[in-house]
Amino acid sequence: MNLRNNDDFYIDQFIQHLWMEHGLSDNTLAAYRADINTLIRYLRVMKISTASVREEHLEQFLSGPAGRAERSRLRRLSSVRRYYGYLLREKIINLDPSRNLTSKRLGRSLPKTLSESDVLLLLKAPDVDSAIGTRDKAMLETLYATGVRVSELVKLEFTNVNLRQGVVRVIGKGDKERLVPLGEIAASCLENYIKYKRDELLGNRMSKMVFVSRLGKEMTRQSFWHAIKKYARIAGINKDISPHTLRHCFATHLVNNDADLRVVQTLLGHSSVSTTQIYTHVAASRLKKLHKTHHPRG
């Protein structure tokens, strides 16, 4: 069967299937689409139709320059397997060429975090006399207090914030909802921003979003990424950090202080506790480092 003329159609159907059946996020769906489009372009250059692909063709694709890094190869392998599995289930092809593809198992790298003292320096960096600084202070405090993803933070709406109860309702991956406590300090910073500085940023404009830009528009992940880089420099933190670093700090510091792993899983919005278990390795790594530094037999 020749799928060459129908590739775009089947990719669209595949992405729709992933969205409807698995509720994957827009970013994840975009990654799948990009991987499969890259595969299709490769096959066209090689003059191989999608339906006539053999295992060795896919192996060459995964091992080429675009897939040489092992983590990139694993991600693309997942995309390829899902795509051909979908084509097989839909009876568009008769044999799945990806069924025997393997990749060596990787050890998970530990997430990059900051010490509690470094986090405090970062949180103190914004100039709270300005509207922008007050907003950024509230964003940093909320990020560290809740462990939300930056995409969840910038999409936070007024209807999802309850300052009286001190909780936020977060819409996570797959439109799954979870309630996360704010804590007194984050709630106070958020209230201060909303009461005294948000209208200054909005001007005469209206927005349902809690955090807005200096032009009164919705904040973007990229703008906050640049902001946190700036505050790291001001705080004298000589590490490459991002908004996701504070999510890792949130989880790591909870685990370091004996929080139950299932509770951390719920707060982070992880579907499986196995994803959260990486933070126990971070805690163990920290303990080993302390032991080596301070114990006479370390």
URBELVEN-V345691 format. One record per residue. OMEGA is omega in whole degrees, 0 to 359 (none if undefined). Layout:
# URBELVEN-V345691
omega: [OMEGA:OMEGA]
This chain:
# URBELVEN-V345691
omega: [181:181:189:184:183:184:182:180:183:176:178:180:178:180:178:177:180:180:184:186:187:177:182:181:179:181:180:178:179:179:177:181:181:180:183:176:177:177:182:178:178:182:180:176:181:181:178:179:182:184:183:180:173:183:182:177:180:178:177:178:183:182:182:184:183:184:186:177:187:180:175:179:180:180:180:177:178:179:181:180:181:182:181:173:177:180:179:180:180:179:176:173:183:183:181:182:182:191:183:180:179:174:181:182:179:168:182:177:180:180:179:180:175:173:179:180:177:178:179:177:180:182:180:188:183:177:186:173:180:179:180:180:178:176:183:176:179:180:180:181:179:180:182:182:186:183:181:173:181:177:178:181:184:179:183:181:181:182:182:181:176:183:179:178:178:180:171:176:186:175:186:181:181:181:177:182:173:177:182:177:179:188:187:185:180:180:179:179:180:179:179:178:184:184:193:188:185:180:177:178:182:188:179:183:179:176:176:181:178:185:182:181:179:177:179:180:179:176:176:177:183:181:178:175:178:181:183:174:180:183:175:177:179:182:181:180:185:178:178:183:179:176:181:178:180:174:177:179:178:183:183:182:174:180:178:180:170:175:178:185:180:178:179:178:181:181:181:183:177:179:181:179:179:177:182:185:178:183:173:177:176:179:179:179:179:179:178:180:178:180:181:183:192:182:182:179:183:none]
